[in-house]
């Protein structure tokens, strides 16, 4: 149980760090994929954070295993969280490889930010 908790803690911390450091300033107005990418990233961060809370509660209650129904629900949510990570990465990749967001060639932005960025 403890090892699984640490994996989820790492996932949650990584998700929130990624959300906080995303390319929003460079991408706003330059890509149609930003909203989808950002929404999936936020949902991913919340889902993995909820998984941390669930694992922590189970550990604090002294549970060393899941009941059958709880295990099925847990596995479904874990698989959904993997899908969310894949979807977030997919749309992030589209922003970089199709739209050139945050990409520099010879120190020149391929698709410079539009609008006023103070």
N, C-alpha and C positions, 0 to 999 in steps of 0.2 A: 504493500500500500504506500509506503513512504517513497519508494523509487518512482512510482507512477505520479505521485503528487509533485515531485521535483520536476518531472518532465512537463507537466501541465503549468507549473509556475514559470518555467523557462519559456514555454509557449506564450503565456499571457504577457510576460514582461517584453518579449520580443514583439508581440503584436502591438502592444501599446507604444513601444518605442518606434515601431514602423509607422504607426498612425501619426505620431507626433512629428516625425521627420519626413513625411511624404512630400512629393514635388508639387504641392498645390500652387505655389506662387508661379512656378515655371509653366504649369499646365493650364491654369485658368485661361479660357478663351482660345487655347491652342489645340484642344483635343476634345473629341466627343466621348472619350472613354473615362474622363475624370470622375464624373458623378457615380458611375457604376463601380469603378475601382474603389473610390472612397467609401461608398456605402458598404460594399463587401468587406473592406478592411475594418470598418467600425463594427459590423456584425460579428466578424471573426474575433475581434478583440473582446467583445462582450461574451460570446459563447465560451471561449477558452477561459475567461475569468470566472464564469459561472461554474465551469468544470473544476477549477481550483477550489472554489468554495465548497462544492459537493464533496470532493476528495478530502478536503480539510475537515469537514463535518464528520465524515465517515471515520477518519483517523481519530478525531477527538472522542467519538463515541466508542472507540475500541473495536470497531468492525474490521475484521481481517479479510472479509470477502463480501461479495454482492449477493443479494437474493436474486433468484432467477429473473424475475420481471425487471428489477432494477438494473441488472446486468444487460439485458436486452436494450433498455432505454439508454443506458450509458453508452453502449456500443453504437447505437444509432446516432446519438449526439456526437460521439467521437468521429464517426464516419462523415457526418454532416460538416464538422469542423474541418476535416481534411478537404472536403469539397469546397468549402469557403476559402481556404488557403489557396487551392488550385485556381479558383475563379479570380481571386484577387491578383494572383501572380499573372494569370492570363491577360487580364485587362491592363495591368502594369506593363507587361511586355508589349502589348499593342501600343501603349502610349510611347514607349521608348523606340521600338523597332519600326513602327509605322509612322508615327508623328514626330519622332526625334526629340521628345521632351527630355530636357537636361543633358542632351548630347552635344559635345563640342568636337569640332574638327579643326585642327590647327588653332586652338584657343578661340574659336568663333562658334557661338551657339548655332546649331543647325536650325532650330525653330525658337528664336528668342521670345521671351515673355511679351505678351501684348498688354497694353494698358499701363497705368501708373503704378509702379512698384517702388515705394519709398524705402 
